[in-house]
């Protein structure tokens, strides 16, 4: 790497930092019956944020066994801030490295579904309820995820009608359905043998669940896209060596058949795990960032506003 490239990266880091206002992580389960003190939500609020500022809950990937909070968490949040978008990095529950190495969850529950779905629903609830505090628009809250985090992001929309918080006695007064979703090189299917990412499936379902046909079907997202699914943005590279791009093709087909507004971008090169990095992936795959901002401003948010206006008119008539 030459001096000019080093200088460019340094200036980029400085620019991103100037836009970001990272706040202390929130322990989202404090004061509840849920024993998950390690789950945190870290706000990154852009300077000068206004009440119209959209917000994105960021779900890093890691095969539901660990989390890449640097490339697919903090780096993404700072980049979103540079675009005037608030970000909240979710450190959700995963199986853990020991679960990957051993098979201890054959004998004890460990962390598995619906823990992750519960974490993301709770996060959407708290972000909406705290909208005034953070100067964000509670009607423009989305979820962005990478790899297994992409599965979680789409699942937050797919299963929004199920209140995973109710066993804890939590009945949110705000919607836990995201207003838009972005899925980068996502895990989608847990059933299609051609494309399934087995490590992620084991992570979310556990040692016994990964063999349970009903459970695998229940979290295969391409089979459960609801008719009221919010707009979806998908990116996948044809040369992804970790999660087959067939996952995104299945999701694209399901969204198309249900006439859900979405954009699916296929890049020839880029691989996997590039997040918002300036050096990972390829020059082609790094263009997803500009494409996402354009999609958000020109497609997703106008749809969100139209939906909100129609709902408000219905309320007025009543």
N, C-alpha and C positions, 0 to 999 in steps of 0.2 A: 504494500500500500504506500503510495507516494505522499509527500508532504501536503500537497494540495488537497488530497482526499481526507487526510487527517484533519486539516483545518476546516473542511466542509462539515465533517461529522461533529467537531467541537462547536462550531457555530450553530449547528442544528440543535444540539443538546442545550446550549444556552438559550436559544429561541424558545424551545419547548418549555424549559424551566420558567422562563419569564411569563409564560401564559398560565402556568399551573399554580394552583393554590391547594396543595395537599393538606388535608385535615387529619386529625387523629382517627384511627380506625374505630368503628363502632362495633361493639359486641351485640349482635342483633338479637340474641336470645336472653339478654339480661332481664330479670324480672318476670320470666316465664317459667313454665314447667319443663321446658326442653333443656336437657343437659348437653350443651354443645358450646362451651365457652370459647373454643378455638375458632369458631365461625365469625368472621369479621367482614365489615363493609367499609372500605376506605373512600371517602369523598375527595374528588379532585374538581374544584369549582373554578372555572375560568374567571380571570379578573374582569370586573365590569359586567358580570352576569345580570340579566334582567329577568323579569317574570315570564318572558317568552322563551327563555333558554331551554332547549331540549336536553334530556338527560339519558345517559346510556349506562345500564348495569353491565359490567364487563365480567365475563366468565372465562378465565384461562383454561387451557386444556391440560391434559396429563393422563389420559386413559382412565379417568375416574380412580386413579391410584395416587397421583401427586398433582401438583399445580405448577405451571410455568408462570409464576407471578411477575417475572421480570419482562420477558419479551411479549407475553400475551396478556399482561396485566398493567403494570406501571407504565411501560412504554406506550401501550395503546391509550391509556388514560391521558398521558401528557400530550400525545398527538391529538386526541379529541379536543382537549382544552385549547390547543393552538387553532382549532377550527371554530372556537366559540361554543363548544358542546360540553356540558357537565358530564363527568364520569364517576362511577362508583364501582371500584374493583371488589368483587365478591370472592372471598376465600371460603368456598363452600366445602362441605364434608366430602372426603374421598376415602377409599378403602385403606390407603397407606402403603408404604413400601414393604412393610412386613407381610401384608396380605398378598403382595405380589410375589414375594420370595417363598412364602409358606402357604399352607392351606388351613390356617387356624380357624377360618370362618366355617369350616365344616362342623365345628364344635361350639362356637359362640357366634352371636349375631354379627358383631363388628359394625362397620358403617356401610350402608347399602341403601337402595331405594326403600322408602320415598324420602330419605334424609336430604338428598340433593334438591329434589323438587320443593321440599319444605323450605329449604334455605333461600331458594330464588323467589318463592312466593312471599316470604317474609321480607325480603329485600325490596321487592316492588311495593309492598305495603308501606314500609318505612320511608322510602324515597317519596312516595306520593304524599304521605302524611306530613313530611318535613319540607314540602316544596317551598313554602314561604320562607323558612329558615335559610334554605340554600339558594333562593331566588331562581327557581326553575319552574317550568310549566308542568303541572301535574297531569296534563292531558297530552304530554309528548314524552312519555317515559318508555324507552325501549330496552331490549336485552341483546347484547352482542356476545357471541361465544366462538371459541376456537377449538377444533377437533372434538374431544369429548365435551368441552364447554359449549360447542356448537349444538351438540345433541341436547344439552340442558337448556340452551336458549330457545330452540324450537319447541322443546317439551313445555317450556313455560307458557307458550301460546297454545299448544295442542291440548294441554290438560288444564287450562285456566278455569274451566267451569267446575273443576273439582277442588274443594277447599281442603288442602292438605294440612291446614293449620287447625281445623276444627277439633281433632283429637286432643289438642292442647288447650281447648277452650277459647281459641282466638277466632273471632268473627270480624274480619276487616270491614270497616265502613267505606273503604275505597276499593276500587277494582284491582284485582291482582293479575289481570290480563294485560300484557305489554301492548303498547300502541304500535310497535314495529319490532322486527327481529332481524338481526344480521348473523349469518352462520358462515364462518370461514373454515374451509376444508373439514366439514362436520361429519361426525359419526351420525348415521341416520337409522340404518336397519340393524336389528338384533336377530333377524331370522334368515335373511337371504344369504345363503352359504357362499355365493359368489363374491359378496362385498363386505360381509360382517367383520368388524374389528374385534377379535376375540378378547383382547386384553380389556378393552372398554366394557364389553359385555360382562365379563367376569367382575370387573370393578363395581358396576352398578347393581348387578343382580346377586352377586355372592357365589359361593362354591356350589350350592344346591340350585339356586335360581337360574344359573346359566344353562342348566339342563331342563328347565321347566318350560315346556312349550307355551303354556298360557302366559307366563311372565314375559317371555321373549317377545311374544306377539303384542302384549300390552304396551311395551315401550319401543316397538318398531314404528317410528314416527310416520313413515310413508303410508301406514295403514290406518292412521287415526287423525288425519288433518281435518279439523272442524270447518263447517261452512262459514263460521264467523272469524276465521283465522286472520290476524292482522297482516299487513304487507310484510314480505320477506325478501331479504337480500342474501344471495348465495354466491360464494366464490370457491372454486376448486381448480387445482392444476392437474393436467393430464398425466404428469410424471410424478404424482404424489406416491412415494414408496411406503407410506405408513397407513393411511386411510384411503381406500379405493375411491376414485372419483365416481364410481358407480353409486355410492351413497347419495351424492348430490343429484345425480341423474334421476334416481328414484324419487327424491323429494321434489324436484322440478316437475316430474310427471304427475305426482299426486296433487301438487298445487295447481297445475294447469287443468287437470280434470275437474277440480272443484272451483275453478275460475277465481282463484285467490290472486290478487295483484302481487307480482314478485318480479325480481330480476335475477337471472342466473348467468354468471360470467364464468366461462371456461378459459383458462390460460394454458398455453402449451407447456410452459416451463415455470418453475417456482418451487416445486417440491412440497414440503410440509413444514409447519412450525415457524413461519416467517413473521407472524404478527404484524406489528407496525415498524419493524426494523428497517433501517436504511441499508443494511448489508446482507441480511438473510434473504433467501428466495432469489428471485431474478428481477431484472429491470422491468420485465413485463408484469410479473405478479405484484410488484410494489405499486402498480397503478390502481390497485383495488381501493386505495384510500381516497383518491380523487373521485373514483366511480361511486363510492359509498356516499360521500358528501353530496354529490350531484343527485343521486337517487333519493337521499333523505330530504333534501330541500325542494326538489322538483316533483317527486312522486309520493313518497311516504307521508310527509307532514301535511301536504294539501289533502290527501285522503283522510288523514286523522282529523283535520279541521272540519272537513265536510261531514264526517260521521258525527263529530261533536255538535255541529250546528243542527243536524237532523234530530239528534236526541234532545237538544234544548227546545226545539220547536214542538216536539211531541209533549214534552213536559208542560210547555206553555198552554197547549191545547187542553191538557187535563186540568 
